[in-house]
Amino acid sequence: MFCKETLISPAWKPVELLSGGQQALAALALTLGMSAVYPCPFYCVDEIDAALDTRAVAAVARVVERLSSSSCCNSICTASA
């Protein structure tokens, strides 16, 4: 039997309370997760590094590079100036 008292409040924050970089990473994670289930021939993303710090930009670049080299998928990325 399910008991309401056993519920633990999640550690999730509303999206509105996240920083711009955190929102960008969440959106990118959702997009990449969906692409694993529903692959597409190419992805076009624009300025995904605009709200990210240097460490996050490097991590995203590694993920995009790894995904593009291990699949038949092409990615088109633009960088902010």
C-alpha positions in Angstrom: 0.0 0.0 0.0 1.3 3.5 -0.9 1.5 5.9 2.0 1.7 9.6 1.6 4.0 10.0 4.6 6.7 8.1 2.7 7.1 10.7 0.0 10.2 12.7 0.1 10.2 16.1 -1.4 12.4 16.2 -4.5 15.5 18.2 -4.7 14.4 19.7 -8.0 14.3 23.5 -8.4 11.7 25.2 -10.6 13.3 26.1 -14.0 12.7 29.8 -13.3 15.1 29.6 -10.3 18.0 28.2 -12.3 20.7 30.4 -13.7 21.0 30.9 -17.4 23.8 28.4 -17.7 21.9 25.8 -15.7 18.9 26.3 -17.9 21.1 25.9 -21.0 22.6 22.7 -19.7 19.2 21.3 -18.7 17.8 22.0 -22.2 20.9 20.5 -23.8 20.7 17.4 -21.7 17.0 17.0 -22.6 17.8 17.4 -26.3 20.7 14.9 -26.2 18.6 12.5 -24.2 15.8 12.6 -26.7 18.3 12.2 -29.5 19.4 8.9 -28.0 15.9 7.6 -28.3 14.8 9.5 -31.5 17.9 10.1 -33.6 17.9 12.8 -36.2 20.3 13.1 -39.2 21.6 16.4 -38.0 21.2 19.0 -35.2 21.6 22.7 -35.5 22.2 24.5 -32.3 23.0 28.2 -32.0 25.2 29.8 -29.3 24.8 27.0 -26.8 27.9 28.4 -25.0 26.4 31.9 -24.5 25.3 31.4 -20.9 27.9 28.8 -19.9 31.1 29.2 -18.0 34.5 28.0 -19.4 34.3 24.6 -17.6 30.8 23.9 -18.8 31.8 24.9 -22.4 34.7 22.5 -22.4 32.4 19.7 -21.0 29.8 20.4 -23.7 32.4 20.4 -26.4 33.7 17.0 -25.3 30.2 15.5 -25.3 29.3 16.9 -28.7 32.6 15.7 -30.1 32.2 12.3 -28.6 28.6 12.0 -29.9 29.4 13.2 -33.4 32.4 10.8 -33.8 30.5 7.8 -32.5 27.3 8.1 -34.6 26.2 8.9 -38.1 24.8 12.2 -36.8 26.2 15.5 -37.9 26.1 18.6 -35.7 26.3 22.2 -36.7 27.4 24.5 -33.8 27.8 28.2 -33.8 29.8 30.1 -31.1 28.9 33.4 -29.6 31.3 36.3 -30.2 
